[in-house]
C-alpha cells in the first residue's frame, strides 16, 4: 500500500469511529462495512453462547452488538427471544418499543410487546 492509500484508510477509520461513537447511522457503504466488521464478533459470540445454553451471557453480548449496530432488526428480534426465555418482561417491552420506533409496522415486535404487557398485567395495553 502506498502512503496515500494508507492515509485514506486512516481517515475513513476515524470517520467510522466517529459515526459509531455518535450513534448515528452509517451514511455510506464503506462506513456500513466498518460497522459490520467491528460489530460482527459480538453477534457471532452471542450465537455461540446461545448454542451452549448460556443465555444471560448471550444477552449481554447481543446488547454489545446492538450498541454498535442499532439498526439491525433481525438481531433485535433475537434479543427479544432471549428476553422471553429469561422471563424479563420489562426489558422485553422496552426492546419491542425500541424496534417499533425504528419500524412501526413490525408485526413481530407488536406481538412481543403485547406478550410483555400481558405478562406485566397491563391487559388493556396488550
Backbone bond lengths (Angstrom), bond angles and torsions (degrees), N, CA, C in turn:
res aa  C-N    CA-C-N  psi(-1)  N-CA   C-N-CA  omega(-1)  CA-C   N-CA-C  phi
1 X - - - 1.443 - - 1.524 109.34 -
2 X 1.310 114.63 139.00 1.455 116.98 178.21 1.530 110.45 -87.61
3 X 1.311 116.52 174.17 1.465 121.47 -174.51 1.532 112.04 -63.43
4 X 1.320 115.98 -37.55 1.470 119.25 -178.17 1.532 110.80 -66.34
5 X 1.325 116.87 -43.63 1.459 121.04 179.70 1.524 110.44 -64.12
6 X 1.321 116.67 -43.09 1.458 121.11 178.51 1.522 110.67 -61.02
7 X 1.327 116.52 -42.52 1.466 120.80 179.97 1.528 110.42 -65.40
8 X 1.317 118.09 -42.51 1.467 121.21 179.20 1.527 111.12 -62.98
9 X 1.327 116.44 -39.70 1.463 119.69 178.22 1.521 111.20 -64.62
10 X 1.319 117.19 -39.79 1.467 120.33 177.79 1.521 111.25 -63.98
11 X 1.317 116.46 -43.40 1.464 120.27 178.60 1.529 110.15 -62.16
12 X 1.329 117.12 -42.15 1.469 120.77 179.30 1.527 111.16 -64.72
13 X 1.330 117.21 -39.58 1.456 120.16 178.41 1.520 111.30 -64.87
14 X 1.318 116.95 -42.73 1.464 120.88 178.39 1.522 109.74 -62.61
15 X 1.326 116.98 -41.62 1.465 120.42 178.80 1.521 110.75 -64.34
16 X 1.323 117.15 -42.05 1.468 120.61 179.52 1.523 111.13 -65.66
17 X 1.324 117.18 -39.31 1.461 120.73 177.92 1.532 109.75 -64.42
18 X 1.318 116.73 -39.17 1.466 120.03 177.86 1.522 110.73 -64.04
19 X 1.322 117.48 -39.35 1.461 121.33 177.99 1.523 109.92 -64.39
20 X 1.334 116.87 -45.07 1.465 120.36 178.95 1.520 111.17 -61.94
21 X 1.313 116.52 -42.91 1.460 120.46 -177.68 1.526 111.71 -67.30
22 X 1.323 116.50 -32.70 1.469 119.33 -177.90 1.516 112.34 -80.66
23 X 1.349 117.50 -16.14 1.458 120.73 -178.35 1.514 113.20 80.69
24 X 1.331 117.02 5.85 1.463 120.18 179.17 1.521 109.59 -77.29
25 X 1.304 115.74 159.40 1.459 120.63 176.15 1.524 109.20 -75.61
26 X 1.341 117.44 142.93 1.462 119.76 176.25 1.529 110.27 -60.33
27 X 1.327 116.65 139.53 1.458 120.26 -174.33 1.518 113.70 -96.15
28 X 1.311 117.99 -22.90 1.458 117.97 -178.94 1.524 110.18 -133.53
29 X 1.299 115.06 173.20 1.460 121.15 -175.44 1.522 111.41 -60.28
30 X 1.319 117.26 -42.46 1.456 120.70 -176.90 1.528 110.84 -63.38
31 X 1.313 117.40 -43.30 1.458 120.50 178.11 1.527 110.84 -64.61
32 X 1.332 116.67 -37.67 1.464 120.03 177.42 1.524 111.08 -61.88
33 X 1.320 116.14 -40.22 1.463 119.80 -179.78 1.520 111.36 -67.50
34 X 1.317 117.70 -38.27 1.467 120.10 178.04 1.524 110.32 -66.68
35 X 1.330 116.94 -41.10 1.465 120.07 177.57 1.521 109.31 -61.74
36 X 1.325 116.79 -45.16 1.468 121.05 179.45 1.536 110.61 -61.78
37 X 1.324 116.61 -43.51 1.463 121.35 -178.83 1.532 111.27 -63.91
38 X 1.329 117.25 -41.10 1.457 120.39 -178.18 1.532 113.04 -76.15
39 X 1.326 117.00 -28.59 1.457 119.07 -174.49 1.524 113.58 -94.91
40 X 1.322 118.54 -22.04 1.466 120.81 -174.20 1.526 113.86 -57.50
41 X 1.329 121.17 -40.45 1.472 118.70 179.83 1.532 113.37 -56.20
42 X 1.323 117.31 -33.77 1.466 120.11 178.20 1.532 111.12 -68.29
43 X 1.324 116.40 -41.04 1.462 120.08 179.04 1.525 110.31 -66.98
44 X 1.303 116.71 -42.76 1.465 120.65 179.22 1.524 110.84 -62.23
45 X 1.313 116.43 -43.85 1.473 120.90 178.68 1.531 110.90 -63.48
46 X 1.329 117.04 -38.48 1.467 120.67 178.43 1.526 110.25 -62.21
47 X 1.331 117.29 -43.02 1.467 120.35 177.75 1.532 111.16 -62.64
48 X 1.330 116.97 -41.33 1.461 120.65 179.01 1.526 110.94 -62.98
49 X 1.317 116.40 -42.53 1.462 120.31 179.69 1.527 111.38 -67.24
50 X 1.328 117.35 -36.89 1.464 119.83 176.77 1.522 110.62 -64.25
51 X 1.324 116.90 -41.39 1.462 121.00 178.09 1.520 111.69 -62.43
52 X 1.322 116.02 -33.51 1.467 120.93 179.85 1.525 112.03 -82.47
53 X 1.329 117.24 -4.50 1.457 120.63 179.44 1.519 114.53 82.38
54 X 1.312 117.58 11.82 1.470 122.25 179.96 1.532 108.43 -95.33
55 X 1.324 114.92 75.76 1.455 121.15 -168.82 1.524 113.77 -69.96
56 X 1.317 117.99 -37.26 1.468 118.89 -178.92 1.533 110.85 -67.96
57 X 1.331 116.90 -37.59 1.466 120.08 176.60 1.524 110.54 -69.52
58 X 1.330 116.47 -37.66 1.460 120.51 177.82 1.518 110.47 -63.06
59 X 1.314 115.48 -39.18 1.471 119.90 178.81 1.521 110.78 -62.59
60 X 1.322 117.19 -43.99 1.468 120.87 179.49 1.524 110.91 -63.26
61 X 1.319 116.74 -40.97 1.464 120.40 -179.92 1.533 110.74 -68.22
62 X 1.311 115.88 -38.11 1.463 119.86 177.68 1.527 110.99 -67.22
63 X 1.322 117.15 -35.06 1.463 120.52 175.07 1.523 110.90 -62.69
64 X 1.332 116.49 -40.48 1.473 119.95 176.73 1.524 110.75 -62.20
65 X 1.325 115.71 -41.74 1.465 120.16 178.83 1.528 110.44 -61.82
66 X 1.319 116.71 -45.21 1.464 120.06 -176.57 1.530 112.49 -70.18
67 X 1.323 117.65 -22.97 1.460 118.95 173.56 1.528 110.45 -67.67
68 X 1.320 116.64 -33.15 1.463 120.75 179.35 1.524 112.26 -84.40
69 X 1.317 116.50 -33.86 1.464 121.24 -173.16 1.532 108.12 -131.67
70 X 1.307 116.36 71.16 1.455 121.14 -170.78 1.521 114.07 -72.10
71 X 1.321 118.49 -12.33 1.460 120.91 -177.44 1.522 113.50 -93.05
72 X 1.327 118.39 2.52 1.469 121.60 -178.45 1.531 109.38 -79.43
73 X 1.321 116.06 99.54 1.462 119.97 -174.89 1.525 112.22 -72.08
74 X 1.320 117.94 -32.21 1.471 118.61 179.09 1.528 110.59 -67.32
75 X 1.327 117.77 -36.45 1.463 120.18 176.46 1.526 110.35 -68.50
76 X 1.305 117.46 -33.03 1.466 120.19 177.04 1.528 110.86 -66.05
77 X 1.325 117.05 -37.02 1.465 120.11 177.03 1.530 110.84 -66.93
78 X 1.312 117.17 -37.98 1.469 120.99 176.43 1.527 109.58 -64.72
79 X 1.322 116.11 -40.23 1.460 120.58 177.08 1.531 110.42 -58.94
80 X 1.319 116.50 -42.65 1.463 119.54 -179.87 1.524 111.48 -66.11
81 X 1.320 117.84 -35.76 1.466 120.76 176.29 1.529 110.30 -63.79
82 X 1.329 117.25 -40.64 1.470 120.69 176.46 1.522 111.30 -63.84
83 X 1.321 116.93 -39.12 1.459 120.40 179.54 1.526 111.11 -65.43
84 X 1.326 117.27 -38.01 1.469 120.03 176.66 1.526 110.06 -65.97
85 X 1.318 117.03 -42.80 1.479 119.73 179.38 1.516 111.79 -62.06
86 X 1.339 117.24 -31.93 1.468 121.86 179.84 1.520 112.77 -90.19
87 X 1.326 117.92 2.66 1.466 123.29 -178.79 1.528 112.44 55.91
88 X 1.320 116.69 36.74 1.467 121.70 178.20 1.531 108.50 -101.08
89 X 1.334 115.01 78.32 1.459 120.13 -172.99 1.521 114.44 -73.08
90 X 1.345 120.41 -33.09 1.469 118.01 174.73 1.534 112.08 -62.37
91 X 1.341 116.45 -42.11 1.460 119.55 177.89 1.531 110.80 -67.50
92 X 1.339 116.50 -34.73 1.465 120.50 178.05 1.524 110.57 -63.22
93 X 1.317 117.03 -42.85 1.467 120.00 177.95 1.529 110.88 -61.99
94 X 1.327 116.60 -39.84 1.465 120.30 178.12 1.514 112.68 -67.22
95 X 1.333 116.60 -41.88 1.463 120.55 179.61 1.529 111.16 -66.38
96 X 1.323 115.83 -39.99 1.465 119.11 178.17 1.523 110.38 -66.14
97 X 1.315 116.98 -39.28 1.461 120.68 176.95 1.520 112.23 -63.67
98 X 1.337 116.37 -38.24 1.468 120.19 178.34 1.522 110.93 -65.29
99 X 1.336 116.63 -41.39 1.463 119.40 178.49 1.526 110.72 -68.43
100 X 1.325 117.10 -37.96 1.464 119.61 178.33 1.527 111.66 -67.17
101 X 1.328 117.01 -26.54 1.463 119.76 174.70 1.524 110.70 -66.87
102 X 1.340 116.14 -33.74 1.465 120.42 177.69 1.523 111.68 -80.45
103 X 1.328 115.88 -41.33 1.466 121.92 -176.98 1.533 108.83 -135.06
104 X 1.313 118.31 90.65 1.463 120.85 -175.19 1.532 114.80 -61.19
105 X 1.313 118.05 -22.34 1.462 120.86 -177.59 1.523 113.46 -100.02
106 X 1.313 118.23 15.88 1.461 120.98 -177.73 1.536 108.70 -74.60
107 X 1.334 115.50 109.68 1.473 120.89 -174.94 1.528 111.92 -64.19
108 X 1.329 117.29 -40.72 1.466 120.23 -178.97 1.530 110.47 -62.15
109 X 1.318 117.08 -41.40 1.464 120.42 179.31 1.526 110.80 -65.94
110 X 1.329 116.88 -36.74 1.465 119.72 176.57 1.527 111.20 -63.05
111 X 1.330 116.16 -41.12 1.470 120.15 179.22 1.525 110.41 -67.47
112 X 1.328 117.54 -44.62 1.467 120.28 179.03 1.525 110.88 -60.94
113 X 1.344 116.98 -41.49 1.461 119.23 179.29 1.529 110.73 -64.80
114 X 1.339 116.58 -40.10 1.468 119.97 178.76 1.527 111.06 -64.26
115 X 1.334 117.21 -41.27 1.470 120.72 177.93 1.527 110.02 -62.10
116 X 1.333 116.66 -44.85 1.465 120.53 -179.67 1.524 111.15 -61.86
117 X 1.317 116.17 -44.59 1.455 118.97 -179.05 1.522 111.62 -67.53
118 X 1.323 116.82 -35.70 1.467 119.82 176.29 1.521 110.33 -62.80
119 X 1.332 116.75 -46.66 1.477 120.64 -178.85 1.512 111.82 -67.88
120 X 1.326 117.57 -24.73 1.469 121.03 177.93 1.526 111.83 -86.53
121 X 1.329 116.84 -0.89 1.455 120.89 177.64 1.511 114.41 86.37
122 X 1.320 117.93 9.82 1.470 122.26 178.81 1.530 108.11 -94.35
123 X 1.309 115.99 70.47 1.473 120.65 -173.61 1.517 112.99 -67.51
124 X 1.320 118.50 -32.88 1.462 120.05 178.50 1.537 111.03 -66.67
125 X 1.330 116.86 -39.48 1.464 120.27 179.93 1.525 111.08 -72.73
126 X 1.326 117.27 -31.11 1.473 120.51 179.64 1.507 108.87 -66.99
